[in-house]
Amino acid sequence: MEVGFKTDKGIRRSNNEDAFFVMKKDRVFIVADGVGGNRSGEIASRTTVNGMASFVEEHPVEALKTEDEIRDYFLDCISDANRRVRDVARWHKRNRGMATTVVAAFVPYNRDNAIYIVNVGDSRAYILRDDNLEQITEDHTYVNTLVKAGIITKAEAMEREDKNMITRAIGADDVVEADFFTVNIKKGDIILICTDGLYSEVTEPELIAHLKKDESMSDICGELVETANLNGGSDNITAICIRITEEDIHE
């Protein structure tokens, strides 16, 4: 497995409310995008990624044997993070209403030939195989609800002012609903998990062109962030890239 990561506040924001956590030993990777005034979004995203990392440290992933166990484990992890964010919001008035998106990936070592993804909100996970880029996650946004209902097109959704209005978030409610995905992997696949500050500025052809380069995952992450800034940099930008290698595949 080869891993790279990069975060940047963008060129139009004064602070970075994104957060991420790379747990290469546990093969768990987490990205969050906070929302809320008075820098509360920053607190929500960092509370979430740190809380999920603590959960993984306290409950070793090596004990997970089946897909059902993995799904229940990460849904519990998300629920625990939601509780942590809600607690912080209750303790400090200035943090009330804070919330965050989150997307996390787990690649079991030499087992299953699968990657497991959990998400809440509109931070995304993609998989690049050969020249095909597929979005794994589904955005929990108001405009995506309209797209699914056939009321507007994807192109129209990208032009709407409310395109970033999320319908699910960590910290928004006492009970959080997360989506869970299982995706088969093979050698050479590249997994991208990122915040909307990346995919809102970098087109799909640009994403593919960068991810296909024969470069390190770190260099590719840096180039993706640079491209997002060159294209506008209107939001915080965070990306983690994971290249699947022979050691990750069980024959």
N, C-alpha and C positions, 0 to 999 in steps of 0.2 A: 504494500500500500504506500502510495506517495500522497502527501498532504501539503496543501498551501493555504494561507489565509491572509486576509487584509481587511482593515476597516478604515474609514475616512469620514470626516464630518461633512464632506461635500464643500462646494464653494459658496453656497447661499445660507448655510446654517452656522450659528455661532458655537454650538456644542454638539456632541455626538451622543444621541440617545439610543444608538444600536449597542449591542453587546454580543459577545460570542465566547465559547469555551471549547477548546480542543483537548479531548482526553484520548490521546493516541494509544496509550496502553490498554484502555478499556474499549477503544474503537467506537467512541461516542463523540458526536460533534453537534454543537448547539449554536443557533443564531436567533437573536431576538431583536425586535424593533419597538422601542417604547413610545407610548403616547401619554400626553398629560402636560399641563402647564407647570411653571416654576421648577423646571428640570425634573419633575416627577417621573416623566417617561424614562429618563436615564436610570432612576432608582428602580423602577419596575423591571426594566430589561436586565439590569445587573442582579437584582434579587432573584429573578427567574433563572438565569443561566448558572449563577452560583448555587442556588437551591437545587437545581437538577443535578449539578455536578456533585454536590454533597450527598444527594440521594443515591447516586451511582456508587460513590465511594463507600457508603454505609451498607449497600445491598449489592454485592458483587455480581456482575453480569455473567460471570462464568457459570453460575448456578442455573442459568436459563437453558432449557433443553428443547422446548417446542415453540412453535409460532404463537400458540395461545398464551404461553407463559410470557413470551416477549411482549405481546400486545398488552396483556394485563399489567406487566411491569412498567411499561412506559406510560400507560394511561394513569397508573398510580403516581408515577413520577410527575406528570403534568398536574394532577390534582394537588399534590404536595406543594408544587411551585405556586399554584393558584392560592392555596391557603397562606403561604408565606407573604405573597404580595398583598392579599387582603388584610393580613395582620399589620403589616407596615403601614398601610393606608389608614387603618383604624387608630394606630398609635400616634400618628402625626397628621393634624388637620390639613396642612399644606399639601399632603400627598393624596388626599381623598380624590377619587375619580381616576387615579393613575391606572394604567393598564399596559399590556405589551402583547405583541404577536410572538410566536416562537415556532421554530422548525428544528427538529433534531433527527439525526441519522445514526443508525447502529449497524455496523458491519461485523457480524460474528467471525471469529478467526477460523479459517479453514473448515467451515461447516455451512451447510445449507445452500451455498452459492446464491445468497440473497442479501439484500439490504432492506432494513426496516426503517420506515419514516413515520414520524408523528408530527402533526402541526395544528396550530390554532392561529387564525388570522390570515394575513396575506403574504407573509414571508414564504418563500418557495423552495422546493427541491426539484431539480431536473436530473435527467440522465442523458448523456451523449453516448451514442453507440454508432460507430462509423460516422456517417454524415447526418444522422438523425438526432435531433434534440427533442426530448419528450418531457413535458411538465408532469411530474409525479403528483404533486399536491394540487388541491383545489382551493382557490381563494375564497375565504369567508368574507365577502364584501357585498355591499348592496347592489353594485352594478353587476356582479357575477350572478346574483340571484335573478336580475332582469334578463341577462343573457340566457341563462338556463331556461327561463320561462318563454323565451322567444320574443320578448318585448323589444330588445335592442340587439344589435350585432356586437361582436367583439371590437370591431373598429370604432363603433359609436361609443362603446364603453370607455375606450382609451381617451376619448375627447371630453368626457364629462368632468365637471368640476368636483363631483362627489365620488370619483373613481376610487379614492382611498378610504372611503367610509367603511370600516370593518364591522362585521356583524357578530364576530366572536373574538374574545381576547382574554388572556390571562389577567385576572384581577377585576374583570368587569362584573362578574356575578359569583355568588357563593359556590355554584356548581359550574364547572367548565366542561364543554363538549369538545373533544379532540378527534381528529381523523387519524387513522392508522393505515399504512400501506406496506405491502410486501412486494418487492420487485426483484426478479431474477437478475443476476449479474454474471458477466464473463470477463476474462482478461481484456484489458484495454478500455473498458467502460470508464467514463468520467462522471462523477457525481458532483453537482453544483448545488450548494444551499446558500441562499442569499436573501437580503431584504429588498423591499420594493425600490429602494434608491438605486439599485443596480438595474433590474429589469425594466424599470420605467424609463430609463435613459438609454439603455443599450438594446438595440434591436436583436431579434432572434438570429438573423444572418451574422451580425457582429459577434454575438455570443458563440455561435458555432465556429466562426473563423478563429477566434482567440483560443477556444478550448481544444481545437484540433492541432494547435501548434506543437512542434516537437521541443517543448521547453519544460522547465520545472513547474510544478503546481504553484509554487510561490511566485514565480515570474508571471505566470498567467493571471493569477489573482491581482497582482499589481497592475497589469495591463488592463484588466477589466475595470478596475476602479478608476484608472486614468482615463479610459474611454468614457465612463459615466460622467466624469467631471468635464471632459472636453465637450460632451453632448449637452451639458447644462448644469450638472451637479446640484440639482435643486433640493436634494435630500441627503441624509446620511447614507453611506454605502458600506455594506459588509458582504464578503463572499468567503466561503470555504470551498476549495476544490479537492476532490479525492480521486486519484487514479487507481483503479483496481489492477493489481499485479498478479502474477502467477501464484504467489504465496497465499493469496486470498481465496483461491479456487480449490475446491475439493473434487478430485477426479473420482 
